[in-house]
């Protein structure tokens, strides 16, 4: 009779090494690393840029077919994705740019399916480890660009001297490096004994965030690392430490909200920021006037920010603000101008539900992955207040949110668990047998259990 394995020796199914390699390339493409500056230096969508994505779409279809046995388990997340896609598809009928909306809905559907695949195939610690390795490679590439090709890796005119690495803007590099740093911190907080690569990735990613001098990215970095480190400390600190830590967090959060509400201008000036957030408040006021004209429908998915002269409502915003505004610089307002209040409410409900489910299921799964999902969700929400990253058709933050949602809604991994050191050599695991290094495996305790 086959010997049964204890629950402690079980973990999530490991994807193959070639799956990880293909996904790393697609993830890098979703960030816009190098592809955008090379094929679309003016930051406008071009036919060449669309052709570059065709092999990636074919690879995504192949990955989904290969893991179809796991994909069907993601049906709850698939229903949520269908609701979002249904709303964006319906917006074609009132869109101010039918062709653009139709094209971007297709791209949104494909990236959404890739997100479902990531969530279903890269369970437990495998997704943060994949992100850590991918971000480390892009961090090294960014450093090469900064010193070997500074005309690409460093801002030359606006924000002159600030690093932007493989991307158009410093904020793009900052957001990607925040994702990499949070993933690296989670790998350090997990039971996995491999520490060198996560430490290097955390140091490089955090350093590049500082090099961008992006206050938003720095805040997201602090929140992401704080969430990962906080849950790790709560688990190791015992009951007394847990009570004190939660009390302190509530007090600090309350004090922060009070300070912001009563002295926000002084806080921004102390941080070296314009109280208008570099003109963003003017953009938001102008956009909300456009939202008032179509509060329940918006102007169509992906259609509002057309080229100058092609979008009347966007031209009005640019005329009111006095410069060529490329986006809302706020994910929620961008949703309002595209899909109206139904789109913003649906997205908000999905985000809140995903966070709560992830929090309540962060027992053994949270320990194994180092609480990466909670850290990412917190940073993702803060980033959405400053950048247009919600419901975007080719964007890593949005894809990762959908992947986290998929993982949150999937059945418990203990039912389909396999040994930590899989027999197949094709498993996505570097280093010697992990189970031999810590044979007792990660103990499945509640996140705040007393040792």
N, C-alpha and C positions, 0 to 999 in steps of 0.2 A: 504494500500500500504506500502511496506517495506521502512523504512526510510533509505535514503542513508547516508553513513558515509563520513565525510570530508577526503580529501587525507592525511591530517596531522595525522589522527588517524589510518593510515594503515601502515603495515610493512610486512615483508616477511613471508611466511608460516613456521610455527614452526615444526621441526621434533619431533618425540616422544622420550620419555626418554630412551626407550630400544634401539632405533636406536643410540642415543648418547652413550649409554654404550657399545654397540658392536663396534661402530666406535672408541671409545677411546682405546679399547683393540687392534684393528687392527693398529691404529696409533702407539701405543707403540711397537708393533711388527715390524713395518716398521722402527723404529729407531734402532732396534737391541738390545733394552734394556733387559738385563739379559739373553734372549734366546741365543744370540750368545756366551757369555762367558760360559754358562752352557752346551749347546749342541755342540758347536764347539770352544773349548778353543784355538785351534791352528789357528783359523781364516780361516779355509778351509771349503768349502762347503761339507757337509756330507749328507748321506741318511736320518739320523735322523732329521736333520734340515729341509729337504724337507717335511718329514711326519708331522712335527709340523705345517707347513703352510696349510695342507689340510683342517682342520676345518675352517681356516680363509677364504680360497677360497670358501668353501661352504656358509659361512656367507655372503660373498660379493655377491654371486649369489642370495641369498635370499633377501638381501637389494635391489638389482637392480630390482628384480621381484616385490617387494613391492612398489617401487616408479617408476614403469615403466611409469606412467602417466606424471611424470616430466622428465624422462630420454629422451623422444623423443624430448623435447624442446632443448636439448643439441646437436642437430645435427651439428651445425657449429664446435664445439669443437671435436665432434666425427670424422668429416672429417679430421681435423688436426691430430688426433690420428691415424687414418687409414693410413695417409701418412707416419707417423713415423714408424708405425708397418710394413707397406709395405716395407720400405727401410731396416729395420732390418731383416725382413723375407727373402728378396732377398739376403742379405749378406750371407745366409747359403751356397749359391752356390759357393762362393769364400772364405769361411771361412777356416782358418787353423785348426779349431776344430768344425766340423759340429754338433756333438752331443751337445756340450755346447751351441752353438749359438741357436740351435733349442729349447733346454730346457729353455733358458733364454728369448727367444722371447715370449714364452707362459706366463712366469711369468710377463714380461713387459706388455703384453696385459691385464692380470687380474688386475694388479695394476693400469693400465690406466683406466679400467672400474670403479674401485673403486674411482678414482679421478673424473671421470665424475659424479658418484653418489654423491660424497661430494659436488661438485660444484652445482649440481641441487637441492639437498635436503637441504643443509645447506646454505641458502641464507642469505644475510645481516649480522647481528651481530652474527648469530648462529655458524658459523665456527670459528671465533676467540675465542668465549666463550668456545667452545668445546676444542680447542687447549690449552687455558689457563688452564682449569680444568685438562686435561691430563698431561700437563707439570708440573703442581703443584704436582700431584700425583707422577710423576717420580722424581721430585726434592726432595720430602720427602723421597722416596725410596733410592735415591742416598746418602742423608745425613745419613740414617740408615746404608747403606753399608760402608760408609767412617768410621763411628765410631764403628759399631758392627762387620763388616767383612772387615777390612782394606786390607786384602790380595786380595779382589776383588775390593773394592772401591777406592784403592790408588795404583798408579804405584809403583812397587817394584824395578825395575831395571832401564831401560831407563826412563827418566823423574821421577826418584824416588822422592816420596813425593807429587807429584801433584795429584789432585783428578781426578778420571775418573768415579765415581759413578757406574751406572748399565751397563757401556759399556766397550769395549776393550780399547779405547783410549780417552785421554782427549779432543781431537778435536771433537770426536763424541758427548760427553756430552756438549761441548761448542756450537756446532751447534744446538742441540735440545733445549738447554736453551735460545739461541737467539730467536728461534721460539716462545717459551713460553713467553719470556719477551716482544716481539713485540706484541703478541696477548693480553697480559695483559695490556700493555700501550694503545692499541686500545680500550679495554673495558673501561678503565678509561676516554678516550677521547670521547666515545660515549654518547648519551643521557641517557643511562641506569643508574638509580640512585644507583645501587648496587656497592659500591666502596671498601668494605673491602677485599673481595676475590681477586679482581684484584691487589690491593695494596700489599697483601701478596705474590701473585704469582710473581709480578714484582720484589719485593725485593729478594725473594729466587732465582729466575732464574738469575737475574743479579749477585747476590753473587756467584753463582756456576760458572758463566762465568769467573769471576775474579779468582776463585779458580783454574781454569784450567791453568791460565797464558798463554792462547792462544791469541796471538796478532791478528790473523785473526778473531777469534770469538769476541774479544773485538771491533774490527773495525766494524764488521757486526752489533753488538749490538748498537754501536753509530749511525750507519747509519739508522738502522731500527727504533730506538726510535726517532732519529732526524727527520725522515720523518713523523712519526705519530704526534710528537709534533709540527713540523713546520706547517703542514696543519691545525692542531687544532688552532694554534696561528694566522694563516692567516685568518681563518674564524671569529675569535673573535676580531681581531685587527682593522678592518676598512680599508678603502682604502689607507690612508696615510701609515699605518703600512705595508700593503701589498706591496706597491711600494718600501719602504725602505728595507723590508726583502728580496724581490726578488733581488734588486740591491746588497745587502750585500752578498747574496748567490752566485751570479755570480762572484763577486769580489773574495770571499774566494775560490771558485772552481778554478778560473783562477790562483790565487796565488799558490794554492796547486799543480796544474798541472805543473806550472813553477818550483817550488821548487823540485818536484819529478824528472822532466826531467833533471835538472841541478845539483842536489845534492842528488840523490837517495842513494848513498853509505853512505853519512854522515847521512841521515835520518835513514837508517836501523841500522847503528852503534849506533845512539843515542837511538833507541828503544831496543837496546840489541840484534839485530838480525844479523846473518851472512849475508854479502852482497850477498852470493850465495843462500840465503833463505834456509839454512840448506841443501845444496846440490841439491835443486830443479832445479836450472838453469842448472846444469850438466845433470839432468834427461831430461829436456826439449830439450836440444841440441841433446842428443842421440836419443830421440824419433822423433824429426823432421827429422833426417836422415832416420829413418824407414818410416816416412810419405812420404818422397820424393820417396821411392821405389814403393808405392801404393797410390798416391795422390787422386785418384778418387774412389777407392773401399775400402781402408782400409784392415784390416786383418780379418774382420768378427765381428759381434756384440758379445761382451762378451768373445771373443776368444783370445785376445792378451795376457792377463796376466795369462797364464797357470802356472802350477807348474814348478819348475826348471827342465829343461831337456825335458819338454813337449811343450814348445813354443820357437822356434828358434829365432824369432825377439826379444822376451822379454829377452832371455838369452844373446843376444848381448848387449842389454841395460844394463843388470846387470853386464856384463863383463866390459863394458866401464866405468860404475860408481863405480864399486868396492864393491857393496853391493846388497842384495836381494831386489830389488825395487818391492813393491807390487802394485803400481798404479802410474799414471802420476802426481798426486797432482795438477792437473789442468783439469777442466772439458772439456775445449775446445780441448786441445791436446789429451785427452783420446778419444773424439769423432773422431778426425782425424785418430787415429790409428785403430779405430774400423770400421768407416763408410766413411772415407775420407772427402773431402770437401763438397760433397752433404749433408752429415749428419750434419756437423757444420753449413752450410749456412741455411738449413731448420730450425734447432733449433734456430739459431739467429733471423731469420725472425719471427718465432712464439713468441719469447721473446719480441722483439721490438713491434710487433703488440699488444700483450697482455698489455704491459705497456701503450702504447698510448691510446688504447680503455679504459682501466681502468682509466687513468687520465682524459679523456674527459667525462667519465660517473661517476666521483666521486662527483656528486652533492648530492642528497638525500641519495643515497646508501652509499657514502663515509662517510657522517655524521653518519648514523645509525651504521656502523661497526667501526667507529673511524679511518678510513683510513688505516685499517690493510693491505689491499691488496697492496697498494703502498709501505708501509714500508717493507712488506715481499719481494716484487719483487726487491727492491733495495738491501736488504741484500742477497737475493738469487744470484743476479748477482755477487756481490763482492765475495761471498763464492765460486762461480763456478770458479773463477780465481785461487783459492788455493786448492780446493778439487774436486775430481772426482764425481760430483753429477748430471751431465747431462745425461738424458736418461738411468738411472740406473733402474734395474728391481725390486728391493725391497728397496726403499729409500723414506723417508718421504719428504725431500725437493723437489724432482722431482714430487711426487704425489701432493703436495700442489701447485706447479706451474701449473700443469694441472688443478687442481681444480679452481685456480684463473682464468686461461684461460677460463674454462667453464663458470664461473660466469660472466666474461667480455662479452662473446658472447651471453649469454642468453637474451631473451626479457626483457624489463623493468618490474621490479617486481610489479609496481603499477597495472598492469593489472590482477594480480593474488593475490593481497594482501588480508590479513585477519586482524582482529582486533589484537591489541598488546597483549591483554589478551585473548587467545583463550578459547572457551567454554570447549574444551576437557581437561580432567585432565591429559591425557597422553602426553600433549605437553611438549617439552623440555624447561621448564621455572621454575626456582626455585624462591621462594619468593612470596609474595602476588601479586595481580593483578598489572601489570606494568602500565597499562593505568590509574589506579586510582592514581598512584604516580606522573605522569606527564600527566594530561588529554589532554593537548594541543598537545602532541606528538612531535616528532622531526620535525622541520620546514624544508621543502624541499627548500633550497636556493641553488643557485650556490655556489661552494666552496669558492669563494672570494667575495661574495656579501657584500655590506655595510649594517650594521645593522640599 
